[in-house]
Amino acid sequence: MTPVPGIHRRAKRAFTAAERAAMDDKIRKTEIAISLVLRIGVSVSVVVIAIGLGLMFAHHSGYSSFTGSTSYHQLTSASTAFPHSFGALGRSLSKGQGRGVVVLGVLLLILTPILRVAVGVLSFMYEKDAPMTVVTLYVLAVLIASFFLAGA
């Protein structure tokens, strides 16, 4: 087999055509997996938020009025009792409250990029790229730590 010059900088030698095709296939699969994670995560969170908003307006018809004693401004004010902890979120969801469903949708939206980084770790492991696996693991650890430390 005649080596074909590779475009991958970390290689110390040129890839053969078969090696290059295998690497390109791995990269393509990784890009598709990451794309799917982002698309599905955002789509699911939008649907969950829309369901939550529907529940909120169904249970509190006064929110749909832009005038009067209860209005859209009351719904979006800082005093509205949206759940601010996992326990409160669980209680809100168990009661079927729309605001709990909305917060769940926002939580899913926040978790989507974290899941994307986790898929990145797996993809670098799949590609057998140890340095990038370590760097991406570090990024994932920082993201997870910041998520839990933000509530402290």
MOHU-V184399 format. One record per residue. N is the residue number from 1. RES is the residue in one small letter. PSI is psi in degrees with one decimal (NA if undefined). Layout:
<<N & RES & PSI> <N & RES & PSI>>
//
This chain:
<<1 & m & 132.6> <2 & t & 127.4> <3 & p & 141.8> <4 & v & 132.2> <5 & p & 127.6> <6 & g & 155.5> <7 & i & -4.3> <8 & h & 120.8> <9 & r & -26.7> <10 & r & -11.8> <11 & a & 138.6> <12 & k & -10.2> <13 & r & 166.5> <14 & a & 144.8> <15 & f & 149.1> <16 & t & 167.5> <17 & a & -38.6> <18 & a & -40.8> <19 & e & -41.6> <20 & r & -41.8> <21 & a & -40.7> <22 & a & -42.8> <23 & m & -43.1> <24 & d & -36.7> <25 & d & -41.8> <26 & k & -43.6> <27 & i & -41.6> <28 & r & -44.5> <29 & k & -39.5> <30 & t & -46.3> <31 & e & -38.4> <32 & i & -43.0> <33 & a & -45.0> <34 & i & -42.4> <35 & s & -43.1> <36 & l & -41.6> <37 & v & -46.1> <38 & l & -44.9> <39 & r & -46.9> <40 & i & -43.4> <41 & g & -47.3> <42 & v & -42.6> <43 & s & -45.5> <44 & v & -42.8> <45 & s & -38.6> <46 & v & -42.4> <47 & v & -43.6> <48 & v & -42.9> <49 & i & -41.8> <50 & a & -40.9> <51 & i & -42.9> <52 & g & -42.9> <53 & l & -39.9> <54 & g & -43.2> <55 & l & -40.8> <56 & m & -46.3> <57 & f & -29.3> <58 & a & -41.4> <59 & h & -23.7> <60 & h & 77.0> <61 & s & -20.4> <62 & g & -22.9> <63 & y & -27.2> <64 & s & -9.1> <65 & s & 133.0> <66 & f & -4.5> <67 & t & 167.5> <68 & g & -168.4> <69 & s & -32.1> <70 & t & 129.1> <71 & s & 177.3> <72 & y & -34.1> <73 & h & -33.8> <74 & q & -37.3> <75 & l & -37.4> <76 & t & 6.1> <77 & s & 161.8> <78 & a & -19.8> <79 & s & -7.8> <80 & t & 136.2> <81 & a & 73.6> <82 & f & 145.9> <83 & p & 136.9> <84 & h & 8.1> <85 & s & 165.4> <86 & f & -36.8> <87 & g & -46.0> <88 & a & -36.3> <89 & l & -43.7> <90 & g & -43.2> <91 & r & -41.0> <92 & s & -42.5> <93 & l & -39.2> <94 & s & -26.1> <95 & k & -5.9> <96 & g & 26.0> <97 & q & 134.9> <98 & g & -36.2> <99 & r & -32.2> <100 & g & -38.4> <101 & v & -39.4> <102 & v & -45.0> <103 & v & -37.9> <104 & l & -42.1> <105 & g & -40.9> <106 & v & -39.9> <107 & l & -42.2> <108 & l & -39.0> <109 & l & -38.5> <110 & i & -37.6> <111 & l & -18.0> <112 & t & -49.5> <113 & p & -29.2> <114 & i & -41.6> <115 & l & -34.6> <116 & r & -41.6> <117 & v & -38.4> <118 & a & -40.3> <119 & v & -34.6> <120 & g & -40.5> <121 & v & -48.9> <122 & l & -37.8> <123 & s & -38.8> <124 & f & -32.6> <125 & m & -41.1> <126 & y & -37.9> <127 & e & -4.0> <128 & k & 43.7> <129 & d & 86.9> <130 & a & -46.3> <131 & p & -42.6> <132 & m & -30.3> <133 & t & -44.9> <134 & v & -44.6> <135 & v & -43.7> <136 & t & -34.8> <137 & l & -40.4> <138 & y & -45.8> <139 & v & -42.5> <140 & l & -42.3> <141 & a & -40.9> <142 & v & -41.8> <143 & l & -45.9> <144 & i & -42.9> <145 & a & -42.9> <146 & s & -32.5> <147 & f & -43.3> <148 & f & -31.4> <149 & l & -21.3> <150 & a & -28.6> <151 & g & -6.0> <152 & a & NA>>
//
